[in-house]
Amino acid sequence: PEDYEKLSNADKYQRALNNWKNRKKSDWDIGIEYERYIGYKLECEGYKVTYIGATLGLKDMGRDLLATKNGKTLIIQCKRWAKEKTIHEKHLFQLYGSAAVYAIEHPITHCKAVFITTTELSEVARKCAEYCDIAVVENCPMGDYPLIKCNANKDGEKIYHLPFDQQYDKVVVSKNKQSCYAWTTYEAEGLGFRRAYRWHPNKS
């Protein structure tokens, strides 16, 4: 404990991040990691991404991500399954229904349903996707990417968020504002960002 207290904040936070990455993961953790990775890839393409699955959990209505760009919204469901598993049509129907509800609620928005998975669809599911006009990306593997989100708050203060911080999935990273991803806490702090404070609901 004495040696730990002598470490810099960057050292302490990097150790916490490394421990988090190496933890034993539940099926839920594995799924959320994949959603975050796909969201990151879309943000790199200039989309504004809303992480529905990570913030709403079972209430997400089959919408893991909403990705918006140039007036178009992608309604995305992600499935990080083992290669030997097969996606069946019921998952496509859930996404189709959810996309229909979103389109009804947002009539002036051009919407497109997208299904992304690490495995493959059955032949029936693939035909259903084509009939329902759902874009499908099969055999899309999970990759490594920078996990630390850096952003400036409304007062211009530069803050970084680790994946287990409270506001992580609500932080918007955009090329159009002072925000970015970082690989390490050393990189984030070197760019002038500080770790997010923990929010306590009973304090003003």
Protein Blocks (a to p, Z undefined) as FASTA:
>chain_A
ZZmmmpcfklmmmmmmmmmmmpccdfklmmmmmmmmmmmmmmmnopacddfklmnommnn
opabacdeehiacddddddddfkbccdfklmmmmmmmmmmmmmmmmmbccddddddfbdc
dfklmmmmmmnopacdehiacddddfbdcdddfkopacdddfkbmklmmpccdfkbccdd
dfbfklmmmnopacdddddfkbZZ
